[in-house]
Amino acid sequence: MITAVSELFKYYSSFVDTELLKAYVVGSRSVARDPMTHIEAAVQWICRAQDAFEGGGVARSYSMIYQPYFKRRGWFAPYPETTGYIIPTLIDYARMVSSQELIDRALRMADWECRVQMPSGAVQGGMIDQASSPAIFNTGQVIFGWIRAFKETGTQKYLDSAIRAGEFLVLEQDTDGAWRKSLSNFTDGTSMTSYTYNTRTAWALLELAMVTGSEAFKGAAVRNVEYALGEQTENGWFRSNCLTQPEHPLTHTIAYCIRGIMEIGSLLKNESFLASAGMAADAVLARQRPDGSLAGRYNRHWEPAVSWRCLTGEAQMAGIWGRLYQLTGRPGYLEGMRKANAGLRRVQFMRTDQPGLYGGISGSAPIHGMYGRFEILNWAVKFFLDAQMLELSLMKKGDSRLESNDIGGFASVN
């Protein structure tokens, strides 16, 4: 494992752009600043990612190296899945700073999602320039964006697209609540037949049910959580919870699974769901290091399975702990969120003027870790923003515990 900066530079300078590597070495270790400065920089990165291509979608990532699998470097094509759930994040920030320009940006994202929606109502897997195949998880994530665009504008086309997507999800669901069909071509060749992290898809369906009154959407959401809880072990860990290594799931997909169960439990006031989500969240919190970081993967005993960090997952867990603090008032959750957020601010690219890096969050730390290797991922930036804005909201509001599900602010950002 390469650890020293000098070793990193020597090894990777043969195939990484030297200037970008210098920018990484200098720019990825931030001096502590106030959270709003970091939030503003991350929003600027999202805007540049959107502007990298025409149409309104957000570039999937920025890669410092040529990626043989994707056959490219630099800005990667727009990604429907993550553009979808970036929409609520950008609107939340726009409302915070009273920016109509940013709301318009978010609505351009939603318009683009309407245009690229598949005839079946599904959202395709992968980037927009890759072969199109329906993807259950991706479809659920874009529903969040359409719902938020509809609530923001009242424009019916957004709700219509969300309903079509929801109907597709209900149609494809098996009777036990799992989704085993339409998992996209990117799951071909894996041993997996279903994924427990689709609870985040179920959460989207329940949000859609709250808007439409559809019992079909609500029932499908509950069935999926019940299926997922059947995959939870006694210590809170979930089986079948990773695309490629279910025996060592990413912190990223662990957080997806927890968040879906937690939010559905909150919306339905289901204490059993909340307890199951809390058990898993507590297990991860117990593994948080003094600097706020987590391992990128955990085995069934909650033991670290890799030495590198998955920064996306850390940001997601920060958001989960912040939400659990709001729901329970337990100070340990607030402390966990703040430690994680502070650690993430320290690795945000702030000391560089390179447009693909400034304000970004890499997939892994160190950046040559095996998740989003040498990439700034748009979803890492999205979840970083969510967690930082939630902390800022809590700081401004004091305790900010919930008395109902009408929580407002950044508490329920998707």
C-alpha positions as a Markdown table, in Angstrom:
| # | Residue | x | y | z |
|---|---|---|---|---|
| 1 | Met | 0.0 | 0.0 | 0.0 |
| 2 | Ile | 1.4 | 3.4 | -1.0 |
| 3 | Thr | 1.2 | 5.8 | 1.8 |
| 4 | Ala | 3.8 | 8.6 | 1.6 |
| 5 | Val | 3.1 | 11.5 | -0.7 |
| 6 | Ser | 6.6 | 11.1 | -2.3 |
| 7 | Glu | 5.8 | 7.4 | -3.1 |
| 8 | Leu | 2.4 | 8.4 | -4.5 |
| 9 | Phe | 3.9 | 11.0 | -6.8 |
| 10 | Lys | 6.7 | 8.7 | -8.0 |
| 11 | Tyr | 4.4 | 5.8 | -8.8 |
| 12 | Tyr | 1.5 | 7.6 | -10.4 |
| 13 | Ser | 3.4 | 10.3 | -12.3 |
| 14 | Ser | 4.0 | 7.9 | -15.1 |
| 15 | Phe | 0.3 | 7.8 | -16.1 |
| 16 | Val | -1.4 | 10.6 | -14.2 |
| 17 | Asp | -1.1 | 14.2 | -15.6 |
| 18 | Thr | 1.7 | 15.7 | -13.5 |
| 19 | Glu | -0.1 | 19.0 | -13.0 |
| 20 | Leu | -3.2 | 17.3 | -11.8 |
| 21 | Leu | -1.2 | 15.1 | -9.5 |
| 22 | Lys | 0.5 | 18.3 | -8.1 |
| 23 | Ala | -3.0 | 19.8 | -7.7 |
| 24 | Tyr | -4.1 | 16.7 | -5.8 |
| 25 | Val | -1.1 | 16.7 | -3.4 |
| 26 | Val | -1.6 | 20.4 | -2.7 |
| 27 | Gly | -5.3 | 20.8 | -2.9 |
| 28 | Ser | -6.8 | 17.8 | -1.1 |
| 29 | Arg | -5.6 | 18.8 | 2.4 |
| 30 | Ser | -7.8 | 21.7 | 3.4 |
| 31 | Val | -7.2 | 24.2 | 6.2 |
| 32 | Ala | -10.2 | 24.2 | 8.5 |
| 33 | Arg | -12.7 | 26.9 | 7.4 |
| 34 | Asp | -16.3 | 27.6 | 8.3 |
| 35 | Pro | -18.8 | 25.1 | 6.9 |
| 36 | Met | -20.4 | 27.6 | 4.5 |
| 37 | Thr | -17.1 | 28.2 | 2.7 |
| 38 | His | -16.9 | 24.5 | 2.0 |
| 39 | Ile | -20.6 | 24.3 | 1.0 |
| 40 | Glu | -20.2 | 27.1 | -1.5 |
| 41 | Ala | -17.1 | 25.4 | -3.1 |
| 42 | Ala | -19.0 | 22.1 | -3.4 |
| 43 | Val | -22.0 | 23.9 | -5.1 |
| 44 | Gln | -19.6 | 25.5 | -7.5 |
| 45 | Trp | -18.2 | 22.1 | -8.4 |
| 46 | Ile | -21.7 | 20.8 | -9.1 |
| 47 | Cys | -22.4 | 23.8 | -11.4 |
| 48 | Arg | -19.2 | 23.2 | -13.4 |
| 49 | Ala | -20.1 | 19.5 | -13.7 |
| 50 | Gln | -23.5 | 20.5 | -15.1 |
| 51 | Asp | -21.9 | 23.0 | -17.5 |
| 52 | Ala | -19.4 | 20.4 | -18.8 |
| 53 | Phe | -22.1 | 19.1 | -21.1 |
| 54 | Glu | -25.1 | 20.5 | -22.9 |
| 55 | Gly | -28.6 | 19.4 | -22.0 |
| 56 | Gly | -28.8 | 20.0 | -18.2 |
| 57 | Gly | -27.5 | 16.7 | -16.8 |
| 58 | Val | -24.6 | 16.6 | -14.3 |
| 59 | Ala | -21.3 | 15.0 | -15.3 |
| 60 | Arg | -20.8 | 11.7 | -13.5 |
| 61 | Ser | -17.3 | 12.6 | -12.4 |
| 62 | Tyr | -14.0 | 14.2 | -13.1 |
| 63 | Ser | -11.1 | 11.7 | -13.5 |
| 64 | Met | -7.5 | 12.7 | -13.1 |
| 65 | Ile | -6.4 | 9.6 | -15.1 |
| 66 | Tyr | -7.4 | 7.8 | -18.3 |
| 67 | Gln | -9.9 | 5.1 | -17.1 |
| 68 | Pro | -9.6 | 2.0 | -19.4 |
| 69 | Tyr | -13.1 | 0.8 | -18.6 |
| 70 | Phe | -14.7 | 4.1 | -19.6 |
| 71 | Lys | -12.1 | 4.9 | -22.2 |
| 72 | Arg | -11.7 | 8.5 | -21.1 |
| 73 | Arg | -10.4 | 11.0 | -18.6 |
| 74 | Gly | -11.5 | 14.4 | -17.5 |
| 75 | Trp | -15.2 | 15.1 | -17.3 |
| 76 | Phe | -17.4 | 12.0 | -17.8 |
| 77 | Ala | -20.8 | 12.1 | -19.4 |
| 78 | Pro | -24.0 | 13.0 | -17.4 |
| 79 | Tyr | -25.4 | 10.4 | -15.1 |
| 80 | Pro | -29.2 | 10.2 | -14.8 |
| 81 | Glu | -29.3 | 8.4 | -11.5 |
| 82 | Thr | -27.2 | 10.9 | -9.5 |
| 83 | Thr | -28.4 | 14.0 | -11.4 |
| 84 | Gly | -31.8 | 13.0 | -10.1 |
| 85 | Tyr | -31.0 | 13.1 | -6.4 |
| 86 | Ile | -28.7 | 16.2 | -6.8 |
| 87 | Ile | -31.9 | 18.2 | -7.7 |
| 88 | Pro | -33.2 | 18.3 | -4.0 |
| 89 | Thr | -29.8 | 19.2 | -2.7 |
| 90 | Leu | -29.3 | 22.1 | -5.1 |
| 91 | Ile | -32.8 | 23.4 | -4.4 |
| 92 | Asp | -32.1 | 23.3 | -0.7 |
| 93 | Tyr | -29.0 | 25.3 | -1.1 |
| 94 | Ala | -30.7 | 27.7 | -3.5 |
| 95 | Arg | -33.4 | 28.4 | -0.9 |
| 96 | Met | -30.7 | 28.9 | 1.7 |
| 97 | Val | -29.0 | 31.7 | -0.3 |
| 98 | Ser | -32.1 | 32.9 | -2.2 |
| 99 | Ser | -30.7 | 32.1 | -5.6 |
| 100 | Gln | -33.2 | 31.8 | -8.5 |
| 101 | Glu | -30.3 | 31.0 | -10.8 |
| 102 | Leu | -29.6 | 27.8 | -8.9 |
| 103 | Ile | -33.2 | 26.8 | -8.8 |
| 104 | Asp | -33.3 | 27.2 | -12.6 |
| 105 | Arg | -30.2 | 25.0 | -12.8 |
| 106 | Ala | -32.0 | 22.3 | -10.7 |
| 107 | Leu | -35.1 | 22.6 | -12.9 |
| 108 | Arg | -32.9 | 22.1 | -16.0 |
| 109 | Met | -31.7 | 18.9 | -14.5 |
| 110 | Ala | -35.3 | 17.8 | -13.9 |
| 111 | Asp | -36.2 | 18.7 | -17.5 |
| 112 | Trp | -33.3 | 16.7 | -18.8 |
| 113 | Glu | -34.4 | 13.7 | -16.7 |
| 114 | Cys | -37.9 | 13.9 | -18.3 |
| 115 | Arg | -36.3 | 13.9 | -21.8 |
| 116 | Val | -34.1 | 10.9 | -21.1 |
| 117 | Gln | -36.7 | 8.8 | -19.2 |
| 118 | Met | -37.2 | 5.4 | -21.0 |
| 119 | Pro | -40.6 | 4.6 | -22.6 |
| 120 | Ser | -41.3 | 2.0 | -19.8 |
| 121 | Gly | -41.0 | 4.8 | -17.2 |
| 122 | Ala | -37.6 | 3.4 | -16.1 |
| 123 | Val | -34.3 | 5.3 | -15.8 |
| 124 | Gln | -31.3 | 3.8 | -17.5 |
| 125 | Gly | -28.3 | 2.5 | -15.7 |
| 126 | Gly | -24.9 | 4.1 | -16.2 |
| 127 | Met | -24.1 | 7.3 | -18.0 |
| 128 | Ile | -26.2 | 8.8 | -20.7 |
| 129 | Asp | -23.8 | 7.8 | -23.5 |
| 130 | Gln | -23.7 | 4.2 | -22.4 |
| 131 | Ala | -25.9 | 1.4 | -23.7 |
| 132 | Ser | -29.4 | 1.9 | -22.3 |
| 133 | Ser | -30.9 | -0.6 | -19.9 |
| 134 | Pro | -33.6 | -0.1 | -17.2 |
| 135 | Ala | -32.2 | 0.1 | -13.7 |
| 136 | Ile | -34.4 | -0.2 | -10.6 |
| 137 | Phe | -32.1 | 1.7 | -8.2 |
| 138 | Asn | -31.4 | 4.5 | -10.7 |
| 139 | Thr | -35.2 | 4.9 | -11.3 |
| 140 | Gly | -35.9 | 5.4 | -7.6 |
| 141 | Gln | -33.2 | 8.0 | -7.2 |
| 142 | Val | -34.6 | 10.2 | -10.0 |
| 143 | Ile | -38.1 | 10.0 | -8.5 |
| 144 | Phe | -36.6 | 12.2 | -5.6 |
| 145 | Gly | -35.7 | 14.9 | -8.1 |
| 146 | Trp | -39.0 | 14.9 | -10.0 |
| 147 | Ile | -41.0 | 15.1 | -6.7 |
| 148 | Arg | -38.9 | 18.0 | -5.6 |
| 149 | Ala | -39.2 | 19.8 | -8.9 |
| 150 | Phe | -43.0 | 19.3 | -8.8 |
| 151 | Lys | -43.2 | 20.6 | -5.3 |
| 152 | Glu | -41.1 | 23.6 | -6.3 |
| 153 | Thr | -43.1 | 24.5 | -9.4 |
| 154 | Gly | -46.4 | 22.7 | -9.5 |
| 155 | Thr | -45.5 | 21.6 | -13.0 |
| 156 | Gln | -47.4 | 18.4 | -13.8 |
| 157 | Lys | -44.9 | 16.9 | -16.1 |
| 158 | Tyr | -42.5 | 16.3 | -13.2 |
| 159 | Leu | -45.2 | 14.4 | -11.3 |
| 160 | Asp | -46.2 | 12.5 | -14.4 |
| 161 | Ser | -42.6 | 11.3 | -14.9 |
| 162 | Ala | -42.4 | 10.3 | -11.2 |
| 163 | Ile | -45.6 | 8.4 | -11.4 |
| 164 | Arg | -44.6 | 6.5 | -14.6 |
| 165 | Ala | -41.3 | 5.6 | -12.8 |
| 166 | Gly | -43.2 | 4.5 | -9.7 |
| 167 | Glu | -45.5 | 2.3 | -11.8 |
| 168 | Phe | -42.5 | 0.7 | -13.4 |
| 169 | Leu | -41.0 | -0.1 | -10.0 |
| 170 | Val | -44.2 | -1.7 | -8.7 |
| 171 | Leu | -44.6 | -3.8 | -11.9 |
| 172 | Glu | -41.0 | -5.1 | -11.6 |
| 173 | Gln | -41.2 | -5.9 | -7.9 |
| 174 | Asp | -41.4 | -9.6 | -6.8 |
| 175 | Thr | -44.1 | -10.6 | -4.3 |
| 176 | Asp | -41.6 | -10.9 | -1.4 |
| 177 | Gly | -40.7 | -7.2 | -1.8 |
| 178 | Ala | -37.3 | -7.7 | -3.6 |
| 179 | Trp | -36.4 | -6.4 | -7.0 |
| 180 | Arg | -34.7 | -9.0 | -9.0 |
| 181 | Lys | -35.5 | -7.8 | -12.5 |
| 182 | Ser | -34.3 | -4.8 | -14.4 |
| 183 | Leu | -31.2 | -4.3 | -12.3 |
| 184 | Ser | -29.4 | -2.9 | -15.5 |
| 185 | Asn | -26.8 | -4.5 | -17.7 |
| 186 | Phe | -24.1 | -3.4 | -15.3 |
| 187 | Thr | -25.1 | -6.2 | -12.9 |
| 188 | Asp | -24.5 | -8.9 | -15.5 |
| 189 | Gly | -21.7 | -11.2 | -14.5 |
| 190 | Thr | -22.3 | -10.7 | -10.8 |
| 191 | Ser | -23.6 | -13.4 | -8.5 |
| 192 | Met | -26.2 | -11.1 | -7.0 |
| 193 | Thr | -29.9 | -11.4 | -7.7 |
| 194 | Ser | -31.1 | -8.6 | -5.5 |
| 195 | Tyr | -29.8 | -5.8 | -3.3 |
| 196 | Thr | -30.9 | -4.7 | 0.1 |
| 197 | Tyr | -29.7 | -1.2 | -0.6 |
| 198 | Asn | -32.8 | -0.8 | -2.8 |
| 199 | Thr | -34.5 | 0.4 | 0.4 |
| 200 | Arg | -33.5 | 3.8 | -0.9 |
| 201 | Thr | -35.6 | 3.1 | -3.9 |
| 202 | Ala | -38.4 | 2.1 | -1.5 |
| 203 | Trp | -38.1 | 5.4 | 0.2 |
| 204 | Ala | -38.6 | 7.2 | -3.1 |
| 205 | Leu | -41.7 | 5.2 | -3.6 |
| 206 | Leu | -43.1 | 6.1 | -0.2 |
| 207 | Glu | -42.3 | 9.8 | -0.9 |
| 208 | Leu | -44.3 | 9.4 | -4.1 |
| 209 | Ala | -47.1 | 7.8 | -2.2 |
| 210 | Met | -47.2 | 10.7 | 0.1 |
| 211 | Val | -47.7 | 13.1 | -2.8 |
| 212 | Thr | -50.2 | 10.9 | -4.8 |
| 213 | Gly | -52.0 | 9.0 | -2.1 |
| 214 | Ser | -51.2 | 5.7 | -3.9 |
| 215 | Glu | -51.5 | 2.7 | -1.7 |
| 216 | Ala | -49.7 | 0.6 | -4.4 |
| 217 | Phe | -46.6 | 2.8 | -4.0 |
| 218 | Lys | -46.8 | 2.7 | -0.2 |
| 219 | Gly | -47.3 | -1.1 | -0.1 |
| 220 | Ala | -44.4 | -1.7 | -2.4 |
| 221 | Ala | -42.1 | 0.4 | -0.2 |
| 222 | Val | -43.1 | -1.4 | 3.0 |
| 223 | Arg | -42.7 | -4.8 | 1.3 |
| 224 | Asn | -39.2 | -4.0 | 0.3 |
| 225 | Val | -38.2 | -2.9 | 3.8 |
| 226 | Glu | -39.6 | -6.1 | 5.2 |
| 227 | Tyr | -37.6 | -8.1 | 2.7 |
| 228 | Ala | -34.4 | -6.1 | 3.6 |
| 229 | Leu | -34.9 | -6.7 | 7.3 |
| 230 | Gly | -35.0 | -10.4 | 6.6 |
| 231 | Glu | -31.4 | -9.9 | 5.3 |
| 232 | Gln | -30.3 | -8.1 | 8.5 |
| 233 | Thr | -28.1 | -10.1 | 10.9 |
| 234 | Glu | -28.2 | -9.9 | 14.7 |
| 235 | Asn | -25.5 | -7.3 | 14.9 |
| 236 | Gly | -27.2 | -5.0 | 12.4 |
| 237 | Trp | -25.2 | -5.9 | 9.3 |
| 238 | Phe | -27.0 | -6.5 | 6.0 |
| 239 | Arg | -26.5 | -9.4 | 3.6 |
| 240 | Ser | -26.7 | -8.8 | -0.2 |
| 241 | Asn | -25.8 | -5.2 | 0.2 |
| 242 | Cys | -23.1 | -4.5 | -2.4 |
| 243 | Leu | -23.0 | -4.7 | -6.2 |
| 244 | Thr | -19.7 | -6.6 | -6.4 |
| 245 | Gln | -18.5 | -7.7 | -2.9 |
| 246 | Pro | -21.5 | -8.5 | -0.7 |
| 247 | Glu | -19.3 | -10.2 | 1.9 |
| 248 | His | -17.5 | -6.8 | 2.3 |
| 249 | Pro | -20.1 | -4.1 | 1.5 |
| 250 | Leu | -19.1 | -0.5 | 0.8 |
| 251 | Thr | -19.8 | 2.0 | 3.5 |
| 252 | His | -21.7 | 3.7 | 0.6 |
| 253 | Thr | -24.2 | 0.9 | 0.1 |
| 254 | Ile | -24.5 | 0.3 | 3.9 |
| 255 | Ala | -25.6 | 3.9 | 4.2 |
| 256 | Tyr | -28.0 | 3.6 | 1.3 |
| 257 | Cys | -29.7 | 0.7 | 3.1 |
| 258 | Ile | -29.8 | 2.3 | 6.5 |
| 259 | Arg | -31.2 | 5.6 | 5.2 |
| 260 | Gly | -34.0 | 4.0 | 3.3 |
| 261 | Ile | -35.2 | 2.0 | 6.3 |
| 262 | Met | -34.8 | 4.9 | 8.6 |
| 263 | Glu | -36.8 | 7.4 | 6.5 |
| 264 | Ile | -39.6 | 5.0 | 5.8 |
| 265 | Gly | -39.7 | 4.3 | 9.5 |
| 266 | Ser | -39.9 | 8.0 | 10.2 |
| 267 | Leu | -42.6 | 8.7 | 7.7 |
| 268 | Leu | -44.8 | 5.8 | 8.8 |
| 269 | Lys | -43.9 | 6.2 | 12.5 |
| 270 | Asn | -42.8 | 2.5 | 12.5 |
| 271 | Glu | -40.7 | 1.9 | 15.6 |
| 272 | Ser | -39.5 | -1.5 | 14.4 |
| 273 | Phe | -38.1 | 0.0 | 11.2 |
| 274 | Leu | -36.4 | 2.8 | 13.1 |
| 275 | Ala | -34.9 | 0.4 | 15.6 |
| 276 | Ser | -33.4 | -1.8 | 12.8 |
| 277 | Ala | -31.9 | 1.2 | 11.1 |
| 278 | Gly | -30.6 | 2.6 | 14.4 |
| 279 | Met | -28.9 | -0.7 | 15.2 |
| 280 | Ala | -27.0 | -0.6 | 12.0 |
| 281 | Ala | -26.2 | 3.1 | 12.4 |
| 282 | Asp | -25.0 | 2.5 | 15.9 |
| 283 | Ala | -22.7 | -0.3 | 14.7 |
| 284 | Val | -21.1 | 2.0 | 12.2 |
| 285 | Leu | -20.8 | 4.9 | 14.7 |
| 286 | Ala | -19.0 | 2.5 | 17.1 |
| 287 | Arg | -16.3 | 2.0 | 14.3 |
| 288 | Gln | -15.8 | 5.7 | 13.7 |
| 289 | Arg | -12.1 | 6.7 | 14.2 |
| 290 | Pro | -11.0 | 9.7 | 16.3 |
| 291 | Asp | -10.5 | 11.8 | 13.1 |
| 292 | Gly | -14.1 | 11.1 | 12.0 |
| 293 | Ser | -13.2 | 8.6 | 9.3 |
| 294 | Leu | -14.5 | 5.1 | 8.5 |
| 295 | Ala | -13.2 | 2.1 | 6.6 |
| 296 | Gly | -14.4 | 1.9 | 3.0 |
| 297 | Arg | -15.8 | -1.6 | 3.5 |
| 298 | Tyr | -16.9 | -3.7 | 6.5 |
| 299 | Asn | -17.3 | -7.5 | 6.8 |
| 300 | Arg | -20.2 | -9.2 | 8.6 |
| 301 | His | -18.5 | -8.7 | 12.0 |
| 302 | Trp | -18.2 | -4.9 | 11.3 |
| 303 | Glu | -14.5 | -5.3 | 10.9 |
| 304 | Pro | -12.7 | -3.1 | 8.4 |
| 305 | Ala | -12.1 | -5.0 | 5.2 |
| 306 | Val | -9.9 | -2.3 | 3.5 |
| 307 | Ser | -7.5 | 0.3 | 4.5 |
| 308 | Trp | -8.9 | 3.2 | 2.4 |
| 309 | Arg | -11.9 | 5.4 | 3.1 |
| 310 | Cys | -15.0 | 5.7 | 1.0 |
| 311 | Leu | -15.8 | 9.4 | 1.3 |
| 312 | Thr | -19.2 | 9.1 | -0.2 |
| 313 | Gly | -20.2 | 6.6 | 2.5 |
| 314 | Glu | -18.8 | 8.8 | 5.3 |
| 315 | Ala | -20.8 | 11.8 | 4.1 |
| 316 | Gln | -23.9 | 9.6 | 4.0 |
| 317 | Met | -23.4 | 8.3 | 7.5 |
| 318 | Ala | -22.9 | 11.8 | 8.7 |
| 319 | Gly | -26.3 | 12.7 | 7.3 |
| 320 | Ile | -27.8 | 9.5 | 8.9 |
| 321 | Trp | -26.4 | 10.4 | 12.3 |
| 322 | Gly | -27.7 | 13.9 | 12.0 |
| 323 | Arg | -31.2 | 12.7 | 11.2 |
| 324 | Leu | -31.1 | 10.2 | 14.1 |
| 325 | Tyr | -30.1 | 13.1 | 16.3 |
| 326 | Gln | -33.1 | 15.0 | 15.2 |
| 327 | Leu | -35.3 | 11.9 | 15.7 |
| 328 | Thr | -33.9 | 10.9 | 19.1 |
| 329 | Gly | -32.0 | 13.8 | 20.6 |
| 330 | Arg | -29.1 | 11.5 | 21.5 |
| 331 | Pro | -25.9 | 13.7 | 21.6 |
| 332 | Gly | -23.7 | 10.8 | 20.4 |
| 333 | Tyr | -25.3 | 11.1 | 17.0 |
| 334 | Leu | -24.6 | 14.8 | 16.8 |
| 335 | Glu | -21.0 | 14.3 | 17.8 |
| 336 | Gly | -20.6 | 11.5 | 15.2 |
| 337 | Met | -22.0 | 13.8 | 12.4 |
| 338 | Arg | -19.8 | 16.7 | 13.4 |
| 339 | Lys | -16.7 | 14.6 | 13.5 |
| 340 | Ala | -17.4 | 13.0 | 10.2 |
| 341 | Asn | -18.2 | 16.4 | 8.6 |
| 342 | Ala | -15.0 | 18.0 | 10.0 |
| 343 | Gly | -13.0 | 15.1 | 8.6 |
| 344 | Leu | -14.6 | 15.5 | 5.2 |
| 345 | Arg | -13.9 | 19.2 | 5.1 |
| 346 | Arg | -10.2 | 18.4 | 5.6 |
| 347 | Val | -10.1 | 16.3 | 2.4 |
| 348 | Gln | -12.2 | 18.6 | 0.2 |
| 349 | Phe | -10.2 | 20.1 | -2.7 |
| 350 | Met | -9.9 | 23.8 | -1.6 |
| 351 | Arg | -6.3 | 24.8 | -2.3 |
| 352 | Thr | -6.3 | 24.5 | -6.1 |
| 353 | Asp | -7.8 | 26.4 | -9.0 |
| 354 | Gln | -8.1 | 23.3 | -11.2 |
| 355 | Pro | -11.8 | 23.4 | -12.2 |
| 356 | Gly | -12.3 | 19.7 | -12.1 |
| 357 | Leu | -11.0 | 19.5 | -8.6 |
| 358 | Tyr | -11.8 | 22.7 | -6.7 |
| 359 | Gly | -14.7 | 22.1 | -4.3 |
| 360 | Gly | -14.8 | 18.4 | -5.1 |
| 361 | Ile | -14.8 | 15.2 | -3.0 |
| 362 | Ser | -12.9 | 12.2 | -4.2 |
| 363 | Gly | -14.3 | 8.7 | -4.2 |
| 364 | Ser | -11.6 | 7.4 | -1.9 |
| 365 | Ala | -9.0 | 8.7 | 0.5 |
| 366 | Pro | -6.3 | 8.3 | -0.4 |
| 367 | Ile | -7.4 | 9.1 | -3.9 |
| 368 | His | -5.9 | 5.8 | -5.3 |
| 369 | Gly | -8.2 | 3.8 | -3.1 |
| 370 | Met | -10.5 | 1.3 | -4.9 |
| 371 | Tyr | -13.7 | 3.3 | -5.0 |
| 372 | Gly | -13.9 | 6.0 | -7.6 |
| 373 | Arg | -10.1 | 5.7 | -8.1 |
| 374 | Phe | -8.6 | 9.1 | -9.0 |
| 375 | Glu | -12.1 | 10.5 | -9.5 |
| 376 | Ile | -14.2 | 13.3 | -8.1 |
| 377 | Leu | -17.7 | 11.8 | -8.0 |
| 378 | Asn | -20.8 | 13.9 | -8.3 |
| 379 | Trp | -22.6 | 11.8 | -5.7 |
| 380 | Ala | -19.8 | 12.2 | -3.2 |
| 381 | Val | -20.2 | 16.0 | -3.6 |
| 382 | Lys | -24.0 | 15.7 | -3.3 |
| 383 | Phe | -23.9 | 13.8 | 0.0 |
| 384 | Phe | -21.1 | 16.0 | 1.3 |
| 385 | Leu | -23.4 | 19.0 | 0.7 |
| 386 | Asp | -26.4 | 17.3 | 2.4 |
| 387 | Ala | -24.4 | 16.5 | 5.5 |
| 388 | Gln | -22.7 | 19.9 | 5.7 |
| 389 | Met | -26.0 | 21.8 | 5.2 |
| 390 | Leu | -27.7 | 19.6 | 7.8 |
| 391 | Glu | -25.0 | 20.5 | 10.4 |
| 392 | Leu | -25.3 | 24.2 | 9.5 |
| 393 | Ser | -29.0 | 24.0 | 10.0 |
| 394 | Leu | -28.6 | 22.4 | 13.4 |
| 395 | Met | -26.1 | 25.0 | 14.4 |
| 396 | Lys | -28.5 | 27.8 | 13.5 |
| 397 | Lys | -31.5 | 26.2 | 15.1 |
| 398 | Gly | -29.9 | 24.9 | 18.3 |
| 399 | Asp | -31.3 | 21.5 | 19.3 |
| 400 | Ser | -33.6 | 21.2 | 16.2 |
| 401 | Arg | -35.2 | 17.9 | 17.3 |
| 402 | Leu | -38.2 | 16.8 | 15.5 |
| 403 | Glu | -41.7 | 16.9 | 16.9 |
| 404 | Ser | -43.3 | 15.7 | 13.6 |
| 405 | Asn | -42.4 | 14.6 | 10.1 |
| 406 | Asp | -43.0 | 18.1 | 8.8 |
| 407 | Ile | -39.4 | 18.9 | 9.5 |
| 408 | Gly | -38.5 | 21.4 | 6.8 |
| 409 | Gly | -35.0 | 22.7 | 6.2 |
| 410 | Phe | -32.5 | 20.2 | 5.3 |
| 411 | Ala | -33.6 | 17.4 | 7.6 |
| 412 | Ser | -35.2 | 15.2 | 5.0 |
| 413 | Val | -33.0 | 16.0 | 1.9 |
| 414 | Asn | -33.0 | 13.1 | -0.5 |
